[in-house]
Amino acid sequence: MQDSYRENGWLQPGVPADIFSVPRRHLHLCAAALASLPASFAFGQAGCPGQGSCLAEHQNPGCENVECCQIVCAVDPFCCSSQWDSYCADEGWAYCAASCAGPLSGDCLTPHADPACFDAECCSTVCTADPFCCEQQWDEVCASAAYAACVVACGGSLAGDCLIPHETPSCNDGGCCDDVCGADPYCCQAQWDDVCAQEAWDLCVSCGSPTSGSCYTTHGPGCDNEMCCQTVCSYDSFCCLVEWDAFCADAADLLCAPCGVASAGSCFAPHGAGCDDETCCLSVCVIDSFCCTSAWDSTCVGEAIELCSACGSPATGDCFEANELPFCNDAVCCEAVCALDDYCCNAEWDGFCALAAMQTCGGCGLPESGSCLMPHMTAGCDDLECCGATCGSDPYCCDIAWDEFCVAAAEGECSFPPCYGLCSADFDANGIVNASDMALLLGAWNTTNPCGDVDGSGVVNSADLAMLLGSWGPCGSE
């Protein structure tokens, strides 16, 4: 069929190749010539859209595709003032279906009976090499040529964005594509994957340079605020690869201006657009522009928790309480615990992390922390199990101080080992280290009896006696 079209000189079945040379009562202009019309020419044609196909004649004026209707009526007003006759239908086909970038032209990557295709640059590239594709039919040869020239070639008009991974090789900016593929040929031979996209960011983008210019004015590619630059360019790579034009500046004003303003509100609570932490705000808006252009809703809060949570973040939970998120709200304690168990910062702050925090940061289980039955100004107490249970219900006891309320909670919640007193050597729990406590220690000498094991070493010996003598007198006076 394709060869018969070539031999017989048909543009499409039933349409003669010299259609434009037939005497007409209408003005005929090729689609490209429309660009030469005066800038003041009115394209808002009455009758557009109308009823009926732009490619078929009908009695009423206008046709159903607004853009095609306006193009045809701009050169042939009869079609919108009287009726869409056969001449109008021919013009609709010529200007809209059979011309590069015509509003009714076919997909450049799919064979179709009409000539030309919808992408002007790709269409021109293919037809320059093979005029048949624009003179007679966009066949399989044309579609294959379009794929090779426009999709998988560096700088192809239908190639994927250089800064975003895609399944085909190469990308749409020729210079950046050449740089990336020079370093990593896979990107132009197989697929522009995540690695290629990151290489494009590293090799082709200049975000954050003080010499780049403000993100809110026009200039060369990139801008001086790294996070804002990356946010804008993730939506429009032209801004980082070609020019930071008015569209980029407007996008920055829309996406970046609400970020980092103290009055914007916390990133971890719903409110209007943007939030008070610039880095977190831009990190969220790069994946969800709604958060910076409309409102910081519960979805944005969830994204902020996922992207911005870190040791000390207000979005995280109390260090002494288990929760499903990683990290906790005390930066120093969080980092200390995660240095011991990185699961707590990489996956979840579970019960083990909370217990580790109580031991590491809350003074739980340390002999020097003081008795759980004696108020003291330091956090935690010396019995690990009791301390953990008490701080789990009242974090103040491990955050600030072990006051009388903590003691009361411990008395109600905890069971203690034999000879547990108000201070470390108060074996009879009367609040005073004296001769009765020494008698208990000497009676347990050289045994594992906890009544006498002041230092918790597991054996009662001279070290315990020395500590008892050092604690002599009322508990809390040493």
C-alpha positions in Angstrom: 0.0 0.0 0.0 2.8 2.4 0.9 4.5 1.9 -2.5 1.3 2.5 -4.4 0.9 5.8 -2.7 4.4 6.8 -3.7 3.9 5.6 -7.3 0.5 7.2 -7.8 1.4 10.4 -6.0 -1.5 10.4 -3.5 -1.3 12.3 -0.2 -3.8 9.9 1.3 -6.3 7.5 -0.2 -8.6 9.5 -2.3 -6.8 12.8 -2.0 -4.7 14.0 -5.0 -1.2 15.1 -4.5 -1.8 18.5 -6.3 -4.7 19.4 -4.1 -3.2 22.8 -3.4 -3.0 23.7 -7.1 -6.7 23.3 -7.7 -8.4 26.7 -8.4 -10.2 27.7 -5.3 -12.6 30.4 -4.2 -10.8 30.4 -0.9 -7.4 31.7 0.2 -5.0 28.8 0.7 -2.0 29.0 3.1 0.2 26.3 4.3 0.2 25.7 8.0 3.7 27.1 8.4 2.7 30.3 6.8 0.2 31.0 9.6 3.2 32.2 11.6 3.6 35.1 9.2 0.2 36.5 10.0 0.2 39.9 11.8 0.4 39.6 15.6 -2.8 41.5 15.9 -4.7 38.9 13.8 -7.7 37.7 15.8 -7.8 33.9 16.2 -10.9 34.0 18.4 -13.2 33.0 15.5 -17.0 33.1 15.9 -18.4 29.6 15.3 -15.4 27.9 17.0 -16.0 25.3 18.2 -18.9 24.1 16.0 -20.6 20.8 15.5 -19.1 18.3 13.2 -15.7 17.0 12.3 -13.1 19.4 11.0 -12.1 16.8 8.4 -15.6 16.3 6.9 -18.0 18.7 5.2 -21.3 19.6 7.0 -23.9 22.3 6.6 -23.2 24.3 9.8 -20.3 26.7 10.2 -17.2 25.8 12.3 -16.0 22.4 13.5 -15.6 20.6 16.8 -11.8 21.1 17.3 -11.3 24.6 18.5 -7.7 25.0 17.5 -8.2 23.5 14.0 -11.4 25.5 13.5 -9.6 28.8 14.3 -6.7 27.9 12.0 -8.9 27.2 9.1 -11.2 30.1 9.6 -8.3 32.5 10.0 -7.4 31.9 6.4 -10.9 31.1 5.1 -13.6 33.0 7.1 -16.3 31.4 4.9 -15.9 28.2 6.9 -17.0 30.0 10.1 -19.5 32.5 8.7 -21.5 30.2 6.3 -20.8 26.5 6.3 -18.0 23.9 6.6 -18.0 22.8 3.1 -15.7 20.4 1.3 -13.1 23.1 0.8 -13.1 23.7 4.5 -12.8 20.0 5.2 -9.8 19.8 2.8 -8.2 22.7 4.5 -8.9 21.1 7.9 -7.0 18.0 6.7 -4.2 20.0 5.2 -3.6 22.4 8.1 -4.6 20.3 11.1 -4.0 16.6 10.2 -1.3 16.6 7.5 1.1 19.3 8.8 3.8 19.2 11.4 2.3 19.9 14.8 -1.2 20.2 13.4 -3.8 19.9 16.2 -5.2 16.7 14.6 -1.9 15.2 13.4 -0.9 11.8 14.5 1.6 10.4 17.0 5.2 10.7 15.7 6.0 7.2 17.1 3.0 5.5 15.6 2.4 4.8 11.9 -0.7 6.5 10.5 -2.3 7.1 7.1 -1.8 10.9 7.1 1.6 12.7 6.5 3.4 14.6 9.3 3.0 14.2 13.1 2.2 16.2 16.2 5.7 17.2 17.4 7.0 20.1 15.3 10.7 19.5 15.9 10.6 15.7 15.5 8.4 16.0 12.4 10.8 18.5 10.8 13.8 16.3 11.6 12.3 13.2 10.1 10.9 14.9 7.0 14.1 16.7 6.3 15.7 13.2 6.0 12.7 11.6 4.3 10.2 14.0 2.6 7.8 11.2 1.9 6.8 11.3 5.6 5.4 14.8 5.2 4.3 14.6 1.6 2.4 11.3 1.6 2.1 9.1 4.7 3.7 8.7 8.1 4.4 5.0 7.7 6.4 2.5 9.7 9.7 3.8 8.3 8.8 7.3 9.5 7.7 6.1 13.0 11.0 4.2 13.3 13.0 7.2 12.2 11.2 9.3 14.7 12.0 6.9 17.5 15.7 6.9 16.5 16.0 10.7 16.0 13.6 12.0 18.7 13.5 9.5 21.5 16.8 7.7 21.8 19.1 10.4 20.5 20.7 13.0 22.8 18.7 16.1 22.6 15.7 14.5 20.9 12.5 16.5 21.3 10.7 13.4 22.5 13.5 12.1 24.8 13.0 12.0 28.5 13.9 14.6 31.0 17.7 14.5 31.9 17.0 15.0 35.6 14.3 12.3 35.8 14.8 8.5 35.3 13.0 7.0 32.3 12.9 3.7 30.5 14.5 4.8 27.3 18.1 5.8 26.7 19.4 9.4 26.3 17.6 12.6 27.4 16.3 15.8 25.9 19.2 18.2 26.5 21.9 17.4 24.0 24.8 18.9 26.0 23.9 17.3 29.3 23.2 14.0 27.6 26.6 14.0 25.9 28.3 14.8 29.2 26.5 12.0 31.1 27.0 9.4 28.4 30.6 10.3 28.0 31.1 9.3 31.6 28.5 6.5 31.6 27.7 5.0 28.1 25.0 2.8 29.6 22.8 5.8 29.8 22.7 6.2 26.0 22.9 2.5 25.2 20.3 0.9 27.5 18.3 3.1 29.8 18.3 6.5 31.6 17.9 5.1 35.1 18.3 6.6 38.6 22.1 6.6 38.3 22.0 8.5 35.0 19.5 11.0 36.4 21.8 11.6 39.4 24.8 11.9 37.2 22.9 14.6 35.2 22.2 16.5 38.4 25.9 16.2 39.3 27.4 17.1 35.9 24.9 19.4 34.4 23.2 21.4 37.2 24.7 24.4 39.0 22.4 24.8 42.0 23.5 26.9 45.0 26.4 28.9 43.5 26.4 32.5 44.7 27.3 33.6 41.2 24.2 31.9 39.7 21.8 34.7 40.5 18.7 34.9 42.6 16.0 32.3 42.2 13.5 35.1 41.9 15.1 36.9 38.9 15.9 35.8 35.3 19.5 34.9 34.3 21.5 31.8 33.2 20.7 28.3 34.3 20.5 27.5 38.0 20.1 29.8 41.0 21.8 30.7 44.3 19.6 28.7 46.7 20.4 25.1 46.3 17.2 23.6 47.7 15.0 26.0 45.9 16.9 25.5 42.6 16.5 21.7 42.9 12.8 22.0 43.7 12.1 24.1 40.6 14.3 22.1 38.3 12.7 18.8 39.4 9.5 20.2 37.7 11.2 22.0 34.8 14.8 20.9 34.0 15.0 23.8 31.4 15.6 26.1 34.4 18.8 24.3 35.3 20.0 23.2 31.9 19.3 26.1 29.6 18.1 29.3 31.3 16.4 30.5 34.5 13.7 32.5 32.7 10.6 34.2 33.9 8.7 30.9 34.2 11.5 29.6 36.5 11.5 32.8 38.6 7.7 32.6 38.9 7.9 28.9 39.9 10.5 29.8 42.6 8.2 32.5 43.9 5.4 30.0 44.1 7.3 27.0 45.4 10.1 28.5 47.5 8.9 31.7 49.0 6.6 30.1 51.6 9.5 28.0 52.9 11.5 29.0 56.0 9.2 31.8 57.1 8.7 31.6 60.9 5.1 32.6 60.6 4.4 29.8 58.1 3.9 27.3 60.9 5.5 24.0 61.8 6.3 21.4 59.2 4.7 18.9 61.4 1.2 20.4 61.7 -1.4 21.3 59.1 -1.8 25.0 58.1 -1.5 27.2 55.0 1.2 26.8 52.3 4.8 26.2 53.2 6.4 25.7 56.7 9.0 27.2 59.0 11.9 24.9 58.2 13.2 25.8 54.8 15.1 22.6 54.1 12.3 20.4 55.2 9.7 22.5 53.4 11.6 22.4 50.0 12.3 18.6 50.5 8.5 18.1 50.7 7.5 20.5 47.9 10.0 18.9 45.5 7.7 15.8 45.5 4.4 17.5 46.3 4.0 21.1 45.1 0.6 21.3 46.6 2.2 21.8 50.0 3.8 25.0 48.8 1.2 26.3 46.5 -2.1 25.6 48.3 -2.0 24.2 51.8 0.3 22.3 54.2 -2.3 19.6 54.9 -2.1 16.2 56.7 -0.5 14.6 53.6 2.3 17.2 53.7 2.7 16.6 57.4 3.1 12.9 56.8 5.7 13.6 54.0 7.6 15.9 56.4 7.7 13.2 59.1 9.0 10.7 56.6 11.6 13.1 54.9 12.6 15.4 57.7 12.6 13.4 60.9 15.9 13.4 62.7 17.4 13.3 66.2 15.8 16.2 68.0 13.0 16.8 65.5 9.7 17.9 67.1 8.0 15.3 64.8 9.6 12.5 66.7 8.4 10.9 70.0 9.8 11.0 73.5 13.1 9.2 73.9 11.7 7.2 76.8 8.6 6.0 75.0 8.4 3.5 72.2 6.8 4.7 68.9 6.6 3.5 65.3 8.9 6.2 63.9 12.7 6.3 64.1 14.6 8.9 66.2 13.4 10.8 69.3 13.0 14.4 70.4 16.2 14.8 72.4 19.0 15.2 69.9 21.9 14.3 72.4 20.1 11.3 73.8 18.9 10.2 70.4 22.4 10.3 68.9 23.9 8.5 72.0 21.3 5.6 71.7 21.7 5.3 67.9 25.4 5.1 68.3 24.8 1.9 70.3 21.9 0.6 68.1 21.4 2.2 64.7 18.1 0.4 64.3 16.6 3.1 66.5 17.4 5.8 63.9 17.0 3.7 60.7 13.8 1.8 61.4 11.8 2.3 64.6 12.2 3.7 68.1 10.9 0.5 69.8 10.9 -0.6 73.4 14.6 -1.6 73.3 15.5 1.9 72.1 13.3 3.5 74.9 15.0 1.3 77.5 18.4 2.1 76.1 17.5 5.8 76.3 16.5 5.4 79.9 19.9 3.8 80.7 22.0 6.0 78.6 20.3 9.4 79.1 17.9 9.0 82.0 20.3 7.5 84.5 18.3 4.3 84.9 20.2 1.5 86.6 23.3 3.5 87.4 24.4 3.2 91.1 25.3 6.9 91.1 21.7 7.9 90.0 20.3 7.5 93.5 17.7 5.3 95.1 14.3 5.1 93.4 12.8 5.6 96.9 14.6 8.9 97.6 14.0 12.2 95.8 17.1 13.7 94.2 17.8 16.5 91.7 19.2 14.2 89.0 17.3 12.1 86.5 16.6 8.4 86.9 17.3 6.0 89.7 19.6 3.0 90.4 17.0 0.2 89.8 16.8 -0.3 86.1 13.4 -2.1 86.0 11.7 0.3 88.3 13.3 3.4 86.7 12.1 2.2 83.2 8.5 1.6 84.5 8.3 4.9 86.2 9.8 7.0 83.4 7.5 5.2 80.9 4.5 6.7 82.7 6.2 10.0 83.7 9.2 11.0 81.4 9.9 13.9 83.7 11.6 11.5 86.1 14.3 10.6 83.5 14.3 13.9 81.7 14.7 16.4 84.5 14.8 15.0 88.1 13.6 12.2 90.3 11.3 14.2 92.6 8.7 13.2 95.2 6.1 12.3 92.5 8.6 9.9 90.9 9.2 8.3 94.3 5.5 7.9 94.9 5.1 6.3 91.5 8.0 4.0 92.2 6.5 2.9 95.5 3.2 2.1 93.8 4.6 0.4 90.7 7.8 -1.3 91.7 9.0 -4.3 93.6 12.5 -4.1 95.0 15.2 -6.7 95.9 15.9 -7.5 99.5 17.8 -4.7 101.5 16.9 -2.0 98.9 17.0 1.2 100.8 16.8 5.0 100.3 20.4 5.2 99.3 23.0 2.6 98.2 24.2 1.4 101.6 20.9 1.8 103.5 20.2 -1.9 103.7 17.5 -1.6 106.4 15.7 1.2 104.4 15.5 3.5 107.4 17.0 6.5 105.5 20.3 6.4 107.5 23.6 4.5 106.9 24.8 3.5 110.3 25.9 0.6 112.4 22.9 -1.6 111.6 23.8 -1.4 107.9 27.4 -2.2 108.7 26.3 -5.2 110.7 24.3 -6.5 107.7 27.3 -6.0 105.4 29.7 -7.8 107.7 27.2 -10.6 108.1 27.2 -11.1 104.3 31.0 -10.8 104.0 32.5 -12.7 101.1 29.1 -13.8 99.8 26.8 -12.8 97.0 24.1 -11.6 99.3 22.8 -8.3 98.0 22.5 -7.1 101.6 26.1 -5.8 101.7 26.9 -5.6 97.9 27.0 -1.8 97.7 28.9 -1.6 94.4 26.8 -4.3 92.7 29.9 -6.4 91.9 28.3 -9.6 93.0 30.5 -10.2 96.0 30.6 -8.4 99.4 34.1 -7.3 100.2 36.3 -4.4 101.3 35.2 -2.2 98.4 31.6 -2.3 99.7 32.8 -1.5 103.2 34.6 1.5 101.9 31.5 2.7 100.1 29.4 2.2 103.1 31.7 4.2 105.3 31.8 6.9 102.6 28.0 7.1 102.8 27.7 7.2 106.6 24.9 9.3 107.9 21.5 10.3 106.6 20.7 9.4 103.0 21.3 12.4 100.8 23.9 14.0 103.0 27.0 12.5 101.3 
